[in-house]
Amino acid sequence: MQMDSDLKALGEQMRAWRRDIHQHPELGFHEHRTAGLVAKLLADWAIDVQTGIGGTGVVGTIRGTRGDGPSLGLRADMDALPMSEKGTPAHRSTHDNVFHGCGHDGHTAILLGVAKHLAANRDFRGTVHLIFQPAEETLRGGSAMIDDGLFERFHCDEVYALHNNNQLPAGKIGVRSGAILSACDLFRINIKGVGSHAAMPHKSIDPLIVGTTLVQSIQSIVSRNIDPLDTAVVSICKFLSGTAINVIPDTALLEGTVRTLSVKAQETTLARLRAICEGAAAMYGCEVSFEHLQTSPPTLNTPAETDTVRRAAEQVLGADNVIVDVAPLMASEDFAFMLQQRPGSYFFLGHDGLTCHHPEFDFDDDTAPTGAAVFIEIVRQRLG
């Protein structure tokens, strides 16, 4: 591995920062302690700091000493999950039902390591903006920063981000042009029928029958409306109705998610959901409303910037440790909103351990220097 000796030395500092953040997790838009720690460290290294962007976001700006050049954005997410930690590391979460179960503590520590290194090695042209983003888990933090003028205030020609991935061997890098993560759409379906005594179902419009019909019909979307060479997943994850064992209820509620790897599949699936709801209402003579609760686009990497990541990773690790055209995941990520605004690339950092969102997940600290080294090499290649 071709990695600067001072970056290797930063490994222990990144470990310490990461474990401190892990012990003090904060939910989206409440990352006050984490943002404060980030801002203080950046200021200590003579990096220009702006806080409160999109709520609790922080941006540090490092300008190279060799004059004008491109501006790069390097992004890390800071928020934790609303779940309890079941593992027992010495740095276990000190807060009930708040836990860094997705590795954002590690992502933040990596970008801090990059910041410290670049602050001491400014022999490049152009500018690096270090974007510490809130609330990724809500899929709202990235757009909140954008709406708060992120790219107007901190011009970025390109943006880059990483995420840990235990489906890759530890320390390997996975890159992919095009869709690397899916879009995510959350929806709710409300059914208003007519209630009745269970002994007189003919006097009801049973919302449970309507709901089960909807569940069955919705499962035809992927098999009959989506190109078999495309990818989509539709899941009904909540079905609520009724309170008594002998009463046909008058209402039912369904909630679920749509995951798609293309905008076309996303649009088709949502259109079919609406049409199926309208058809069920007509068929049963009841009210069926479809509510689109939240949306985020697929994470679409641009080719040139993905090739930059590939070349940087190969320089750091060697080609044998870089997985090109890594398999995409059906998870979602609000860095996608930044990629709608600017060209860029999102890549995977392999790690040993459990999958994200497992209650015993703990970020693999040994991989942090690799992630930092790839970010730094991206800066060298683009601004060197």
VENHU-V819805 format. One record per helix or strand. SS is the DSSP state (a for helix, b for strand). FROM is the first residue (numbers start at 1). TO is the last residue. If there is no record, write none. Layout:
SS;FROM;TO / SS;FROM;TO
//
This chain:
a;5;23 / a;32;44 / b;48;53 / b;57;63 / b;71;77 / b;81;81 / b;99;99 / a;104;120 / b;127;133 / a;136;138 / a;141;147 / a;150;153 / b;158;165 / b;173;175 / b;178;181 / b;183;192 / b;194;194 / b;196;197 / a;198;203 / b;205;205 / a;207;218 / a;220;225 / b;232;241 / b;247;248 / b;251;260 / a;263;284 / b;287;296 / b;299;301 / a;303;317 / a;319;321 / b;322;324 / b;329;329 / a;335;341 / b;343;350 / a;365;383
//
